[in-house]
Protein backbone atom coordinates (compact mmCIF):
# COMPACT_ATOMS: atom_id res chain seq x y z
CA UNK A 1 0.00 0.00 0.00
CA UNK A 2 2.84 2.42 0.88
CA UNK A 3 4.47 1.84 -2.53
CA UNK A 4 1.12 2.35 -4.24
CA UNK A 5 0.61 5.74 -2.54
CA UNK A 6 4.17 6.81 -3.37
CA UNK A 7 3.68 6.04 -7.06
CA UNK A 8 0.53 8.19 -7.14
CA UNK A 9 2.10 11.12 -5.30
CA UNK A 10 5.32 11.08 -7.34
CA UNK A 11 3.85 12.86 -10.45
CA UNK A 12 2.81 15.77 -8.24
CA UNK A 13 6.40 16.90 -7.62
CA UNK A 14 7.28 20.29 -9.22
CA UNK A 15 9.71 20.60 -12.08
CA UNK A 16 13.25 21.66 -11.11
CA UNK A 17 14.58 24.90 -12.54
CA UNK A 18 17.13 24.44 -15.32
CA UNK A 19 20.28 26.62 -15.37
CA UNK A 20 20.37 29.24 -18.17
CA UNK A 21 22.96 29.11 -20.86
CA UNK A 22 25.37 32.06 -21.01
CA UNK A 23 25.85 33.76 -24.36
CA UNK A 24 28.55 36.10 -25.56
CA UNK A 25 26.71 38.84 -27.47
CA UNK A 26 28.29 41.43 -29.79
CA UNK A 27 26.83 44.60 -31.34
CA UNK A 28 26.79 42.86 -34.72
CA UNK A 29 24.54 40.15 -33.25
CA UNK A 30 22.03 42.83 -32.26
CA UNK A 31 21.88 44.45 -35.69
CA UNK A 32 20.54 41.34 -37.39
CA UNK A 33 16.98 41.02 -38.65
CA UNK A 34 16.01 38.25 -36.21
CA UNK A 35 17.66 38.16 -32.79
CA UNK A 36 17.49 34.90 -30.76
CA UNK A 37 15.27 35.15 -27.71
CA UNK A 38 18.19 34.25 -25.46
CA UNK A 39 20.08 37.37 -26.61
CA UNK A 40 17.24 39.89 -26.33
CA UNK A 41 18.26 41.06 -22.85
CA UNK A 42 21.93 41.47 -23.81
CA UNK A 43 21.00 43.37 -26.97
CA UNK A 44 18.76 45.76 -25.03
CA UNK A 45 21.73 46.73 -22.88
CA UNK A 46 24.20 46.93 -25.78
CA UNK A 47 21.94 49.10 -27.97
CA UNK A 48 20.96 51.37 -25.06
CA UNK A 49 24.65 52.01 -24.39
CA UNK A 50 25.18 52.67 -28.10
CA UNK A 51 22.43 55.30 -28.13
CA UNK A 52 24.14 57.02 -25.21
CA UNK A 53 27.49 56.99 -27.02
CA UNK A 54 25.96 58.48 -30.16
CA UNK A 55 24.34 61.22 -28.13
CA UNK A 56 27.75 62.23 -26.77
CA UNK A 57 29.38 62.36 -30.20
CA UNK A 58 29.48 65.40 -32.44
CA UNK A 59 26.06 65.77 -34.00
CA UNK A 60 25.97 64.62 -37.59
CA UNK A 61 23.18 63.39 -39.80
CA UNK A 62 24.59 59.87 -39.81
CA UNK A 63 24.78 59.46 -36.03
CA UNK A 64 21.33 61.05 -35.64
CA UNK A 65 19.90 58.47 -38.05
CA UNK A 66 21.85 55.78 -36.19
CA UNK A 67 20.18 56.92 -32.98
CA UNK A 68 16.77 56.61 -34.62
CA UNK A 69 17.66 53.12 -35.89
CA UNK A 70 18.94 51.98 -32.50
CA UNK A 71 15.90 53.38 -30.68
CA UNK A 72 13.64 51.54 -33.13
CA UNK A 73 15.69 48.35 -32.64
CA UNK A 74 15.47 48.73 -28.84
CA UNK A 75 11.69 49.07 -29.03
CA UNK A 76 11.48 46.03 -31.30
CA UNK A 77 13.55 44.05 -28.78
CA UNK A 78 11.29 45.19 -25.95
CA UNK A 79 8.29 44.04 -27.98
CA UNK A 80 9.95 40.65 -28.57
CA UNK A 81 10.80 40.43 -24.87
CA UNK A 82 7.22 41.26 -23.88
CA UNK A 83 5.87 38.66 -26.31
CA UNK A 84 8.20 36.00 -24.84
CA UNK A 85 7.10 36.97 -21.31
CA UNK A 86 3.45 36.84 -22.35
CA UNK A 87 3.85 33.42 -23.94
CA UNK A 88 5.68 32.10 -20.86
CA UNK A 89 3.01 33.44 -18.51
CA UNK A 90 0.24 31.90 -20.57
CA UNK A 91 2.03 28.54 -20.54
CA UNK A 92 2.57 28.77 -16.79
CA UNK A 93 -1.05 29.62 -16.09
CA UNK A 94 -2.22 26.71 -18.25
CA UNK A 95 0.09 24.33 -16.35
CA UNK A 96 -1.09 25.73 -13.02
CA UNK A 97 -4.71 25.25 -14.02
CA UNK A 98 -4.08 21.64 -15.01
CA UNK A 99 -2.08 20.89 -11.87
CA UNK A 100 -4.64 22.39 -9.53
CA UNK A 101 -7.47 20.40 -11.04
CA UNK A 102 -5.47 17.17 -11.27
CA UNK A 103 -4.03 17.37 -7.77
CA UNK A 104 -7.35 18.19 -6.12
CA UNK A 105 -9.01 15.22 -7.80
CA UNK A 106 -6.09 12.89 -7.02
CA UNK A 107 -5.77 13.92 -3.39
CA UNK A 108 -9.51 13.62 -2.81
CA UNK A 109 -9.33 10.00 -4.01
CA UNK A 110 -6.18 9.32 -1.97
CA UNK A 111 -7.75 10.79 1.16
CA UNK A 112 -10.71 8.48 0.76
CA UNK A 113 -8.45 5.44 0.36
CA UNK A 114 -6.26 6.36 3.34
CA UNK A 115 -9.24 7.02 5.58
CA UNK A 116 -10.75 3.65 4.64
CA UNK A 117 -7.40 2.00 5.37
CA UNK A 118 -7.20 3.73 8.77
CA UNK A 119 -10.69 2.52 9.68
CA UNK A 120 -9.84 -1.03 8.60
CA UNK A 121 -6.57 -0.96 10.55
CA UNK A 122 -8.27 0.21 13.72
CA UNK A 123 -10.94 -2.44 13.30
CA UNK A 124 -8.22 -5.06 13.06
CA UNK A 125 -6.65 -3.73 16.23
CA UNK A 126 -9.78 -4.53 18.24
CA UNK A 127 -9.85 -8.32 17.70
CA UNK A 128 -10.28 -10.33 20.88
CA UNK A 129 -7.26 -11.37 22.84
CA UNK A 130 -8.28 -15.01 22.38
CA UNK A 131 -8.38 -14.65 18.58
CA UNK A 132 -5.00 -12.94 18.66
CA UNK A 133 -3.51 -15.76 20.76
CA UNK A 134 -5.07 -18.53 18.69
CA UNK A 135 -3.98 -17.04 15.40
CA UNK A 136 -0.42 -16.35 16.56
CA UNK A 137 2.59 -18.65 16.47
CA UNK A 138 3.80 -17.69 19.86
CA UNK A 139 4.32 -14.71 22.17
CA UNK A 140 6.92 -13.06 19.93
CA UNK A 141 4.52 -13.27 16.98
CA UNK A 142 1.84 -11.53 19.04
CA UNK A 143 4.26 -8.70 19.88
CA UNK A 144 5.31 -8.32 16.23
CA UNK A 145 1.70 -8.19 15.06
CA UNK A 146 0.85 -5.54 17.62
CA UNK A 147 3.90 -3.45 16.66
CA UNK A 148 3.04 -3.82 12.97
CA UNK A 149 -0.52 -2.60 13.55
CA UNK A 150 0.78 0.37 15.53
CA UNK A 151 3.33 1.34 12.82
CA UNK A 152 0.69 1.03 10.09
CA UNK A 153 -1.64 3.32 12.04
CA UNK A 154 1.08 5.94 12.61
CA UNK A 155 2.20 5.76 8.97
CA UNK A 156 -1.38 6.20 7.76
CA UNK A 157 -1.73 9.29 9.94
CA UNK A 158 1.47 10.78 8.47
CA UNK A 159 0.30 10.05 4.91
CA UNK A 160 -3.07 11.67 5.57
CA UNK A 161 -1.42 14.76 7.12
CA UNK A 162 0.98 14.98 4.16
CA UNK A 163 -1.88 14.71 1.67
CA UNK A 164 -3.83 17.43 3.44
CA UNK A 165 -0.76 19.71 3.49
CA UNK A 166 -0.15 19.07 -0.24
CA UNK A 167 -3.76 19.90 -0.97
CA UNK A 168 -3.43 23.12 1.02
CA UNK A 169 -0.25 24.07 -0.87
CA UNK A 170 -1.88 23.52 -4.23
CA UNK A 171 -4.93 25.48 -3.13
CA UNK A 172 -2.54 28.39 -2.56
CA UNK A 173 -1.54 28.17 -6.22
CA UNK A 174 -4.99 29.43 -7.11
CA UNK A 175 -3.84 32.80 -5.79
CA UNK A 176 -0.66 32.48 -7.85
CA UNK A 177 -2.75 31.76 -10.93
CA UNK A 178 -4.78 34.93 -10.35
CA UNK A 179 -1.58 36.95 -9.92
CA UNK A 180 -0.20 35.57 -13.18
CA UNK A 181 -3.47 36.39 -14.92
CA UNK A 182 -3.16 40.01 -13.74
CA UNK A 183 0.48 40.02 -14.93
CA UNK A 184 -0.66 38.78 -18.34
CA UNK A 185 -3.11 41.68 -18.65
CA UNK A 186 -0.40 44.18 -17.62
CA UNK A 187 2.03 42.69 -20.16
CA UNK A 188 -0.60 42.94 -22.90
CA UNK A 189 -1.07 46.64 -22.13
CA UNK A 190 2.70 47.14 -22.14
CA UNK A 191 2.88 45.39 -25.50
CA UNK A 192 0.23 47.67 -26.98
CA UNK A 193 2.13 50.72 -25.71
CA UNK A 194 5.43 49.47 -27.16
CA UNK A 195 3.88 48.78 -30.55
CA UNK A 196 2.34 52.25 -30.59
CA UNK A 197 5.72 53.72 -29.60
CA UNK A 198 7.43 51.78 -32.39
CA UNK A 199 5.00 53.13 -34.98
CA UNK A 200 5.62 56.67 -33.71
CA UNK A 201 9.42 56.22 -33.81
CA UNK A 202 9.23 55.05 -37.42
CA UNK A 203 7.08 58.07 -38.31
CA UNK A 204 9.53 60.40 -36.57
CA UNK A 205 12.49 58.90 -38.39
CA UNK A 206 10.74 59.26 -41.75
CA UNK A 207 9.77 62.83 -40.95
CA UNK A 208 13.33 63.61 -39.85
CA UNK A 209 14.68 62.31 -43.17
CA UNK A 210 12.06 64.39 -44.92
CA UNK A 211 13.21 67.54 -43.11
CA UNK A 212 16.90 66.99 -43.81
CA UNK A 213 16.39 65.34 -47.21
CA UNK A 214 19.32 63.16 -46.12
CA UNK A 215 21.58 66.17 -46.75
CA UNK A 216 24.38 66.69 -44.20
CA UNK A 217 24.82 70.37 -45.14
CA UNK A 218 21.12 71.08 -44.65
CA UNK A 219 21.13 69.19 -41.37
CA UNK A 220 24.04 71.28 -40.08
CA UNK A 221 22.26 74.51 -41.14
CA UNK A 222 19.08 73.53 -39.29
CA UNK A 223 21.10 72.45 -36.28
CA UNK A 224 23.07 75.73 -36.22
CA UNK A 225 19.84 77.74 -36.33
CA UNK A 226 18.34 75.69 -33.51
CA UNK A 227 21.46 76.01 -31.34
CA UNK A 228 21.58 79.78 -31.84
CA UNK A 229 17.91 80.21 -30.96
CA UNK A 230 18.38 78.10 -27.84
CA UNK A 231 21.38 80.20 -26.84
CA UNK A 232 19.27 83.37 -27.05
CA UNK A 233 16.33 81.72 -25.27
CA UNK A 234 18.49 80.75 -22.32
CA UNK A 235 20.25 84.07 -21.93
CA UNK A 236 22.86 84.28 -24.69
CA UNK A 237 23.79 87.41 -26.60
CA UNK A 238 24.49 91.03 -25.64
CA UNK A 239 21.47 93.30 -25.10
CA UNK A 240 21.16 97.09 -25.17
CA UNK A 241 18.21 99.15 -23.95
CA UNK A 242 16.63 101.21 -26.76
CA UNK A 243 13.38 102.79 -25.50
CA UNK A 244 9.95 102.20 -23.99
CA UNK A 245 7.32 100.86 -26.39
CA UNK A 246 3.57 100.22 -26.43
CA UNK A 247 1.74 97.22 -27.82
CA UNK A 248 1.47 97.62 -31.59
CA UNK A 249 4.56 99.86 -31.94
CA UNK A 250 7.07 98.94 -34.67
CA UNK A 251 10.29 97.58 -33.15
CA UNK A 252 12.15 96.67 -36.35
CA UNK A 253 11.90 94.39 -39.38
CA UNK A 254 12.60 90.79 -40.32
CA UNK A 255 16.25 90.37 -41.33
CA UNK A 256 17.10 89.48 -44.92
CA UNK A 257 20.25 87.79 -46.12
CA UNK A 258 21.86 91.09 -47.19
CA UNK A 259 21.67 92.17 -43.53
CA UNK A 260 23.83 89.21 -42.44
CA UNK A 261 21.03 87.10 -40.97
CA UNK A 262 23.21 84.51 -39.26
CA UNK A 263 21.67 81.34 -37.87
CA UNK A 264 18.73 81.55 -40.25
CA UNK A 265 17.56 79.28 -43.06
CA UNK A 266 15.56 82.15 -44.56
CA UNK A 267 13.68 85.35 -43.78
CA UNK A 268 11.26 84.66 -40.90
CA UNK A 269 10.42 85.73 -37.35
CA UNK A 270 10.96 83.41 -34.40
CA UNK A 271 8.60 84.56 -31.62
CA UNK A 272 8.97 83.51 -27.96
CA UNK A 273 7.35 84.27 -24.61
CA UNK A 274 9.19 84.01 -21.27
CA UNK A 275 7.74 84.43 -17.78
CA UNK A 276 10.10 84.90 -14.85
CA UNK A 277 12.86 83.53 -17.06
CA UNK A 278 10.91 80.37 -17.96
CA UNK A 279 9.93 79.57 -21.56
CA UNK A 280 6.18 79.63 -22.16
CA UNK A 281 3.93 78.33 -24.91
CA UNK A 282 3.12 81.31 -27.18
CA UNK A 283 -0.21 79.68 -28.04
CA UNK A 284 -1.39 80.63 -24.54
CA UNK A 285 -0.68 84.32 -25.21
CA UNK A 286 -1.33 85.10 -28.89
CA UNK A 287 -4.97 85.75 -29.73
CA UNK A 288 -7.06 83.59 -32.02
CA UNK A 289 -6.27 84.96 -35.46
CA UNK A 290 -6.41 84.05 -39.12
CA UNK A 291 -3.27 82.38 -40.43
CA UNK A 292 -2.18 79.65 -42.81
CA UNK A 293 0.72 77.22 -42.97
CA UNK A 294 3.61 77.42 -45.39
CA UNK A 295 3.39 73.62 -45.71
CA UNK A 296 0.68 71.11 -46.58
CA UNK A 297 -1.32 69.05 -44.01
CA UNK A 298 0.82 65.98 -44.65
CA UNK A 299 3.75 68.00 -43.24
CA UNK A 300 2.04 68.86 -39.93
CA UNK A 301 3.88 66.05 -38.15
CA UNK A 302 7.15 67.44 -39.50
CA UNK A 303 6.79 71.15 -38.72
CA UNK A 304 3.94 71.14 -36.20
CA UNK A 305 0.72 73.13 -35.84
CA UNK A 306 -0.42 75.97 -33.59
CA UNK A 307 -3.54 76.76 -31.56
CA UNK A 308 -3.45 80.40 -30.39
CA UNK A 309 -6.07 81.18 -27.70
CA UNK A 310 -4.70 84.11 -25.68
CA UNK A 311 -5.41 87.85 -25.84
CA UNK A 312 -2.22 89.42 -27.26
CA UNK A 313 -1.99 90.88 -30.78
CA UNK A 314 0.34 89.30 -33.32
CA UNK A 315 3.86 90.65 -34.09
CA UNK A 316 3.28 90.57 -37.88
CA UNK A 317 0.57 91.93 -40.16
CA UNK A 318 -1.71 89.78 -42.30
CA UNK A 319 -1.39 87.55 -44.17
CA UNK A 320 0.60 85.42 -41.72
CA UNK A 321 2.26 82.14 -42.68
CA UNK A 322 3.37 79.65 -40.00
CA UNK A 323 6.74 77.95 -40.62
CA UNK A 324 7.05 75.87 -37.44
CA UNK A 325 5.07 75.20 -34.28
CA UNK A 326 6.06 75.29 -30.61
CA UNK A 327 7.19 72.34 -28.48
CA UNK A 328 8.38 68.79 -29.07
CA UNK A 329 5.39 67.26 -30.87
CA UNK A 330 6.85 67.64 -34.36
CA UNK A 331 9.95 66.16 -35.97
CA UNK A 332 11.68 69.46 -36.75
CA UNK A 333 11.76 70.10 -32.98
CA UNK A 334 14.30 67.28 -32.58
CA UNK A 335 17.03 69.74 -33.61
CA UNK A 336 16.38 71.63 -30.37
CA UNK A 337 16.99 68.68 -28.08
CA UNK A 338 14.81 67.86 -25.09
CA UNK A 339 13.54 71.45 -24.76
CA UNK A 340 11.95 71.31 -28.20
CA UNK A 341 11.22 74.33 -30.37
CA UNK A 342 11.04 77.29 -27.99
CA UNK A 343 8.79 79.54 -30.08
CA UNK A 344 6.63 79.90 -33.17
CA UNK A 345 8.21 80.65 -36.56
CA UNK A 346 6.20 82.87 -38.89
CA UNK A 347 6.49 85.16 -41.89
CA UNK A 348 4.51 87.83 -43.73
CA UNK A 349 4.75 89.86 -46.92
CA UNK A 350 5.11 92.87 -44.59
CA UNK A 351 8.47 92.51 -42.80
CA UNK A 352 7.58 95.03 -40.06
CA UNK A 353 7.75 93.54 -36.56
CA UNK A 354 5.47 94.97 -33.85
CA UNK A 355 5.57 94.66 -30.06
CA UNK A 356 2.74 92.53 -28.69
CA UNK A 357 3.05 94.03 -25.18
CA UNK A 358 4.11 97.35 -23.70
CA UNK A 359 7.47 97.48 -21.95
CA UNK A 360 11.15 98.24 -22.30
CA UNK A 361 12.67 97.41 -25.69
CA UNK A 362 16.14 95.88 -25.84
CA UNK A 363 18.23 95.09 -28.91
CA UNK A 364 20.33 91.91 -28.84
CA UNK A 365 22.85 90.13 -31.03
CA UNK A 366 24.43 86.70 -31.08
CA UNK A 367 27.38 85.63 -33.23
CA UNK A 368 26.92 82.45 -35.26
CA UNK A 369 29.44 80.19 -36.91
CA UNK A 370 29.15 76.88 -38.72
CA UNK A 371 26.75 76.56 -41.63
CA UNK A 372 25.10 79.95 -40.96
CA UNK A 373 27.97 82.34 -40.14
CA UNK A 374 27.00 85.89 -39.27
CA UNK A 375 24.96 87.57 -36.57
CA UNK A 376 21.55 86.71 -35.19
CA UNK A 377 19.80 89.97 -34.32
CA UNK A 378 16.81 90.04 -32.02
CA UNK A 379 14.63 92.23 -29.81
CA UNK A 380 13.36 91.67 -26.29
CA UNK A 381 10.45 93.57 -24.73
CA UNK A 382 10.42 93.38 -20.94
CA UNK A 383 7.02 94.10 -19.42
CA UNK A 384 6.14 95.00 -15.84
CA UNK A 385 4.27 91.70 -15.27
CA UNK A 386 7.53 89.67 -15.52
CA UNK A 387 6.66 88.61 -19.06
CA UNK A 388 9.31 89.00 -21.78
CA UNK A 389 8.54 88.68 -25.47
CA UNK A 390 11.43 87.81 -27.80
CA UNK A 391 11.61 88.46 -31.55
CA UNK A 392 14.50 86.60 -33.28
CA UNK A 393 15.96 86.94 -36.80
CA UNK A 394 15.03 90.64 -37.03
CA UNK A 395 16.83 93.98 -37.10
CA UNK A 396 15.80 96.03 -34.01
CA UNK A 397 15.02 99.73 -34.43
FENKA-V529506 format. One record per residue. N is the residue number from 1. RES is the residue in one small letter. OMEGA is omega in radians with two decimals (NA if undefined). D_CENTER is the distance of its C-alpha to the mean C-alpha in Angstrom with 1 decimal. Layout:
# FENKA-V529506
n,res,omega,d_center
N,RES,OMEGA,D_CENTER
N,RES,OMEGA,D_CENTER
This chain:
# FENKA-V529506
n,res,omega,d_center
1,x,-3.13,59.0
2,x,3.12,56.8
3,x,3.13,55.9
4,x,3.13,55.2
5,x,-3.14,52.7
6,x,-3.13,51.0
7,x,3.11,50.5
8,x,-3.09,48.9
9,x,-3.06,46.5
10,x,-3.12,45.5
11,x,-3.08,43.0
12,x,-3.11,41.1
13,x,3.14,39.9
14,x,3.08,36.2
15,x,3.07,34.9
16,x,3.11,34.5
17,x,3.14,31.2
18,x,3.10,31.5
19,x,-3.13,30.5
20,x,3.12,27.7
21,x,-3.13,28.7
22,x,-3.13,27.6
23,x,3.01,26.6
24,x,-3.01,27.0
25,x,3.11,24.1
26,x,3.11,24.5
27,x,-3.13,22.4
28,x,3.11,24.6
29,x,-3.06,23.7
30,x,-3.12,20.0
31,x,3.12,21.0
32,x,-3.11,22.9
33,x,-3.13,22.3
34,x,-3.11,22.1
35,x,3.11,20.9
36,x,-3.11,22.6
37,x,-3.10,20.6
38,x,-3.08,22.1
39,x,-3.09,20.6
40,x,-3.12,16.9
41,x,3.12,16.1
42,x,-3.10,18.3
43,x,3.08,16.9
44,x,3.14,13.3
45,x,-3.10,15.0
46,x,-3.09,17.5
47,x,3.09,15.3
48,x,3.09,12.9
49,x,-3.14,16.3
50,x,3.10,17.6
51,x,3.11,15.1
52,x,3.11,16.2
53,x,-3.14,19.7
54,x,3.14,19.6
55,x,-3.13,18.3
56,x,3.13,21.4
57,x,3.04,23.8
58,x,-3.06,25.9
59,x,3.01,24.1
60,x,3.13,25.4
61,x,-3.08,24.6
62,x,-3.13,24.4
63,x,3.05,21.9
64,x,3.09,19.7
65,x,3.10,19.8
66,x,3.08,19.2
67,x,3.08,16.0
68,x,-3.10,14.9
69,x,-3.13,16.2
70,x,3.10,14.6
71,x,3.10,11.0
72,x,3.14,12.0
73,x,3.11,13.6
74,x,3.14,10.7
75,x,3.10,8.7
76,x,3.10,12.2
77,x,3.10,12.7
78,x,3.09,9.8
79,x,3.13,11.3
80,x,3.14,14.6
81,x,3.13,13.9
82,x,3.12,12.8
83,x,3.09,15.9
84,x,3.13,18.1
85,x,-3.14,17.0
86,x,3.13,17.8
87,x,-3.14,21.1
88,x,3.13,22.0
89,x,3.13,21.6
90,x,3.08,23.6
91,x,-3.12,26.3
92,x,-3.11,26.4
93,x,3.06,26.9
94,x,3.11,29.5
95,x,3.12,31.3
96,x,3.14,31.2
97,x,3.13,32.7
98,x,-3.09,35.4
99,x,-3.10,36.3
100,x,-3.14,36.5
101,x,-3.10,38.8
102,x,-3.08,40.9
103,x,3.12,41.3
104,x,3.12,42.4
105,x,-3.09,44.9
106,x,-3.09,46.2
107,x,3.07,46.5
108,x,3.13,48.3
109,x,-3.14,50.9
110,x,3.11,51.2
111,x,3.13,51.8
112,x,3.14,54.5
113,x,-3.11,56.2
114,x,3.13,56.1
115,x,3.09,57.4
116,x,3.13,60.3
117,x,3.13,61.0
118,x,3.14,61.2
119,x,-3.13,63.6
120,x,3.14,65.7
121,x,3.13,65.8
122,x,3.09,66.9
123,x,3.11,69.5
124,x,-3.10,70.9
125,x,-3.09,71.1
126,x,3.03,73.5
127,x,-3.08,76.3
128,x,3.12,79.7
129,x,3.14,81.0
130,x,3.13,83.9
131,x,3.14,81.7
132,x,-3.13,79.6
133,x,-3.09,82.9
134,x,-3.08,84.4
135,x,-3.10,81.4
136,x,3.14,80.9
137,x,3.14,82.6
138,x,-3.08,83.3
139,x,-3.13,82.0
140,x,3.12,79.3
141,x,3.10,78.0
142,x,3.14,77.8
143,x,-3.13,75.7
144,x,-3.14,73.4
145,x,3.10,72.9
146,x,3.12,72.1
147,x,3.14,69.6
148,x,-3.14,68.0
149,x,-3.14,67.6
150,x,3.13,66.1
151,x,3.12,63.5
152,x,3.12,62.6
153,x,-3.13,62.1
154,x,3.14,59.9
155,x,3.11,57.8
156,x,3.11,57.3
157,x,3.13,56.1
158,x,3.13,53.5
159,x,-3.14,52.4
160,x,3.12,52.0
161,x,3.13,50.1
162,x,3.11,47.8
163,x,-3.14,47.2
164,x,3.10,46.4
165,x,3.10,43.9
166,x,3.13,42.2
167,x,3.12,42.1
168,x,3.13,40.5
169,x,-3.13,37.9
170,x,3.06,36.9
171,x,3.11,36.9
172,x,3.14,34.2
173,x,3.03,32.1
174,x,3.07,31.9
175,x,3.12,29.6
176,x,3.12,27.5
177,x,3.12,27.4
178,x,3.10,26.2
179,x,3.12,23.4
180,x,3.10,22.3
181,x,3.10,22.5
182,x,3.12,20.1
183,x,3.09,17.7
184,x,-3.13,18.2
185,x,3.12,17.3
186,x,3.14,14.1
187,x,3.10,13.2
188,x,3.11,14.3
189,x,3.09,12.0
190,x,-3.12,8.9
191,x,3.11,10.7
192,x,3.13,11.3
193,x,3.13,7.8
194,x,3.13,7.1
195,x,3.08,10.6
196,x,3.12,10.3
197,x,3.12,7.7
198,x,3.12,10.2
199,x,-3.14,13.0
200,x,3.12,11.9
201,x,3.12,11.6
202,x,3.10,15.0
203,x,-3.13,16.4
204,x,3.12,15.6
205,x,-3.13,17.1
206,x,3.13,20.1
207,x,3.11,20.6
208,x,3.11,20.5
209,x,3.12,23.2
210,x,3.13,25.0
211,x,-3.05,25.2
212,x,-3.07,26.4
213,x,3.12,28.4
214,x,-3.07,27.6
215,x,-3.11,30.2
216,x,-3.12,29.8
217,x,3.13,32.4
218,x,3.11,30.7
219,x,-3.12,27.4
220,x,3.09,29.2
221,x,3.13,31.0
222,x,3.13,27.9
223,x,3.14,26.3
224,x,3.12,29.6
225,x,-3.13,29.8
226,x,-3.11,26.3
227,x,3.13,27.1
228,x,3.14,30.5
229,x,3.09,29.2
230,x,3.13,26.7
231,x,3.11,29.6
232,x,-3.09,31.7
233,x,-3.09,29.0
234,x,2.95,28.6
235,x,3.12,32.4
236,x,3.06,33.7
237,x,3.10,37.1
238,x,-3.06,40.5
239,x,3.14,41.6
240,x,3.13,45.1
241,x,3.12,46.3
242,x,-3.06,48.2
243,x,2.99,49.2
244,x,-3.14,48.3
245,x,3.04,47.1
246,x,3.09,46.7
247,x,-3.13,44.2
248,x,3.12,45.2
249,x,3.05,47.1
250,x,3.14,46.7
251,x,3.12,45.0
252,x,-3.11,45.1
253,x,3.12,44.0
254,x,-3.10,41.2
255,x,3.05,41.8
256,x,-3.02,42.9
257,x,-3.13,43.0
258,x,3.14,46.6
259,x,3.14,45.6
260,x,-3.12,43.4
261,x,3.13,40.0
262,x,3.09,37.9
263,x,-3.11,34.1
264,x,3.11,34.4
265,x,-3.14,33.9
266,x,-3.10,36.5
267,x,3.08,38.3
268,x,3.09,36.0
269,x,3.05,35.2
270,x,-3.04,31.9
271,x,3.14,32.0
272,x,3.03,30.1
273,x,3.07,30.5
274,x,3.05,30.1
275,x,-3.07,30.9
276,x,3.10,32.0
277,x,-3.12,30.4
278,x,-3.13,27.0
279,x,-3.14,25.7
280,x,3.07,25.8
281,x,-3.12,25.0
282,x,3.12,28.3
283,x,3.14,27.8
284,x,-3.07,28.6
285,x,-3.14,31.9
286,x,-3.10,33.3
287,x,3.05,35.3
288,x,-2.96,34.9
289,x,3.10,36.8
290,x,3.10,37.5
291,x,3.04,35.7
292,x,-3.13,34.5
293,x,3.11,32.0
294,x,-3.13,33.2
295,x,-3.07,30.9
296,x,-3.11,30.6
297,x,-3.13,28.1
298,x,3.09,26.4
299,x,-3.11,25.5
300,x,3.14,23.9
301,x,-3.14,20.4
302,x,-3.03,21.8
303,x,3.08,23.8
304,x,3.10,22.5
305,x,3.12,24.7
306,x,3.14,26.3
307,x,-3.10,27.4
308,x,-3.12,30.1
309,x,3.11,31.4
310,x,-3.11,33.1
311,x,-3.14,36.9
312,x,3.05,37.4
313,x,-3.11,39.3
314,x,-3.11,37.9
315,x,3.12,38.8
316,x,3.11,40.1
317,x,3.09,42.7
318,x,-0.11,42.3
319,x,-3.08,41.2
320,x,3.06,37.8
321,x,3.10,35.3
322,x,3.14,31.6
323,x,-3.14,30.2
324,x,-3.14,26.6
325,x,-3.13,24.6
326,x,2.95,23.0
327,x,-3.03,19.4
328,x,-3.00,16.3
329,x,3.13,16.1
330,x,-2.99,18.2
331,x,-3.13,18.3
332,x,-3.10,21.4
333,x,-3.12,19.6
334,x,3.12,17.7
335,x,-3.07,21.1
336,x,3.13,20.9
337,x,-3.06,17.9
338,x,-3.13,15.5
339,x,-3.13,18.4
340,x,3.13,18.6
341,x,-2.96,22.1
342,x,-3.14,24.2
343,x,3.06,26.7
344,x,3.08,28.2
345,x,-3.10,30.2
346,x,3.08,33.4
347,x,3.12,36.9
348,x,3.07,40.2
349,x,3.05,43.6
350,x,-3.05,44.9
351,x,-3.11,43.6
352,x,3.12,44.7
353,x,-3.08,42.1
354,x,3.08,42.7
355,x,3.12,41.6
356,x,3.08,39.5
357,x,3.06,40.6
358,x,3.12,43.7
359,x,-3.13,43.6
360,x,-3.10,44.4
361,x,3.07,43.8
362,x,3.05,42.8
363,x,-3.13,42.8
364,x,3.12,40.3
365,x,3.14,39.9
366,x,-3.10,37.5
367,x,-3.12,38.4
368,x,3.03,36.3
369,x,3.06,36.6
370,x,-3.03,34.9
371,x,3.14,34.8
372,x,-3.12,36.0
373,x,3.13,38.7
374,x,-3.09,40.6
375,x,3.02,40.0
376,x,3.10,37.5
377,x,3.12,39.6
378,x,3.07,38.3
379,x,3.04,39.5
380,x,3.06,38.3
381,x,-3.14,39.8
382,x,-3.11,39.6
383,x,-3.08,40.3
384,x,-3.10,41.7
385,x,3.10,38.7
386,x,3.08,36.5
387,x,3.04,34.9
388,x,2.99,35.1
389,x,-3.10,34.9
390,x,-3.10,34.5
391,x,-3.04,35.9
392,x,3.13,35.0
393,x,3.12,36.8
394,x,3.10,40.0
395,x,-3.12,43.5
396,x,3.06,44.3
397,x,NA,47.8
